[in-house]
Amino acid sequence: TAMALFLRLVKDVLKNEAVDEQRVYIGGLSMGGMGTYEALRRKPKVFAGAFAICGGDHTSNVKKYAHVPLWIFHGEQDDVVPSTHSHAIVAELKRLGANPKYTFYPTANHNSWDSAFAEPDLLPWLFSQLNK
């Protein structure tokens, strides 16, 4: 599958001594947001931090990556991937004792990545996460 190939690529890249294994990050939007959750599920110890924009996952999977710092973004007017998916993930993370960052844009549709990538704190926050 595409995810298996991606994770094999990550594994191969991590063999390079120039790569800081404490600073491996992942993020995606739409299907890539869903892929972000899937990668976190499959390899929860690899990633130091993550962001998901207009993605979704089944809440029963959240416990597998609740320890990973995560910033979730979604447009409340999304008519492709409903924002209820992200709200449910945030609620489950909180129930599990995690402290996720989340931003819901009241007037944004599916293209909430425009607003998310304009967030001045996104990359500084992401790059401040360390895998201990």
PyMOL commands that set and color helices and strands:
alter all, ss='L'
color gray80, all
select helices_A, chain A and resi 2-14+31-42+59-64+84-95+113-117+122-127
alter helices_A, ss='H'
color red, helices_A
select strands_A, chain A and resi 25-29+49-53+70-75+101-105
alter strands_A, ss='S'
color yellow, strands_A
deselect
rebuild
show_as cartoon
